[in-house]
Amino acid sequence: MSILKKYFSFELSFWIIALIYLAVIEPSQSHFSFCLFKNIGLSWCPGCGIGHSIAYLLHGDVIKSFHTHFLGTFALLVIVYRIVQLINKNKSNQNQSYGKSILKS
């Protein structure tokens, strides 16, 4: 189990799968929403549209992305930055554990 934890990060895989999903969907169509406000019947939510905005960005339509949600570009940059952080963290953990195993021998 500890070997699996070295090479697998739930958060890293979650963000990568989420971006792949947003790149594959057609953003102009409506999809299932996890939005609590939308599910209880309220029409306004500060975060609604950010997924569609990111999807438009991944499809190369910057203007529609900005019109859908003005923070979509910022959100995409934050997610990509987090993915890079997690990849670097996994690499450093692998290198550290490798070095420890050599020192223990």
C-alpha positions as CSV (number, residue, x, y, z in Angstrom):
1,M,0.0,0.0,0.0
2,S,2.9,2.4,0.7
3,I,4.2,1.8,-2.8
4,L,0.8,2.8,-4.2
5,K,0.9,6.0,-2.2
6,K,4.4,6.9,-3.5
7,Y,3.2,6.9,-7.2
8,F,-0.5,7.8,-6.8
9,S,-2.0,11.0,-5.6
10,F,-5.7,11.2,-5.5
11,E,-5.7,15.0,-5.9
12,L,-3.3,14.9,-8.8
13,S,-5.4,12.3,-10.7
14,F,-8.6,14.2,-9.8
15,W,-7.4,17.5,-11.4
16,I,-6.0,15.8,-14.5
17,I,-9.2,13.8,-15.0
18,A,-11.3,17.0,-14.5
19,L,-9.3,18.9,-17.1
20,I,-9.5,16.0,-19.6
21,Y,-13.3,15.9,-19.0
22,L,-13.6,19.7,-19.6
23,A,-11.5,19.4,-22.7
24,V,-13.8,16.6,-24.1
25,I,-17.2,18.0,-23.3
26,E,-19.1,20.4,-25.6
27,P,-19.3,23.5,-23.4
28,S,-22.4,25.0,-25.1
29,Q,-24.6,22.1,-23.9
30,S,-25.9,21.9,-20.4
31,H,-24.5,19.1,-18.2
32,F,-25.0,17.7,-14.7
33,S,-24.2,20.2,-12.0
34,F,-22.8,19.7,-8.5
35,C,-23.9,23.3,-7.7
36,L,-25.8,23.4,-4.4
37,F,-27.5,26.6,-5.4
38,K,-28.7,25.3,-8.7
39,N,-29.9,22.0,-7.2
40,I,-32.1,23.8,-4.6
41,G,-33.6,26.0,-7.3
42,L,-31.7,29.3,-7.0
43,S,-30.8,30.8,-10.3
44,W,-27.7,32.8,-9.2
45,C,-24.5,31.3,-8.0
46,P,-21.0,33.0,-8.0
47,G,-19.3,29.9,-9.3
48,C,-21.7,28.7,-11.9
49,G,-20.3,28.8,-15.4
50,I,-16.6,28.4,-14.4
51,G,-16.5,24.9,-15.7
52,H,-18.0,26.0,-19.0
53,S,-15.5,28.9,-19.0
54,I,-12.6,26.5,-18.6
55,A,-14.0,24.2,-21.3
56,Y,-14.3,27.1,-23.7
57,L,-10.7,28.0,-22.9
58,L,-9.5,24.5,-23.6
59,H,-11.4,24.6,-26.9
60,G,-9.6,27.9,-27.7
61,D,-12.6,30.2,-27.5
62,V,-11.3,32.9,-25.2
63,I,-14.1,35.4,-25.8
64,K,-16.9,32.9,-24.9
65,S,-14.9,31.8,-21.9
66,F,-14.7,35.3,-20.6
67,H,-18.4,35.9,-21.2
68,T,-19.3,32.7,-19.5
69,H,-17.3,33.5,-16.3
70,F,-14.6,36.1,-16.0
71,L,-12.5,34.1,-13.6
72,G,-12.2,31.0,-15.8
73,T,-8.7,31.9,-17.0
74,F,-7.5,32.5,-13.5
75,A,-9.1,29.2,-12.3
76,L,-7.4,27.2,-15.1
77,L,-4.0,28.8,-14.2
78,V,-4.5,27.9,-10.6
79,I,-5.4,24.3,-11.5
80,V,-2.5,23.9,-13.8
81,Y,-0.2,25.4,-11.2
82,R,-1.5,22.9,-8.6
83,I,-0.9,20.0,-11.0
84,V,2.7,21.1,-11.5
85,Q,3.1,21.4,-7.7
86,L,1.8,17.9,-7.1
87,I,3.9,16.4,-9.9
88,N,7.0,18.0,-8.4
89,K,6.1,16.9,-4.9
90,N,5.7,13.3,-6.2
91,K,9.1,13.5,-7.9
92,S,10.8,14.8,-4.8
93,N,9.2,12.1,-2.7
94,Q,10.4,9.4,-5.0
95,N,13.9,10.8,-5.0
96,Q,14.0,11.2,-1.2
97,S,12.7,7.6,-0.7
98,Y,15.2,6.3,-3.2
99,G,18.0,8.1,-1.4
100,K,16.9,6.8,2.0
101,S,16.8,3.2,0.7
102,I,20.4,3.5,-0.5
103,L,21.6,5.0,2.8
104,K,19.9,2.2,4.8
105,S,21.7,-0.5,2.8
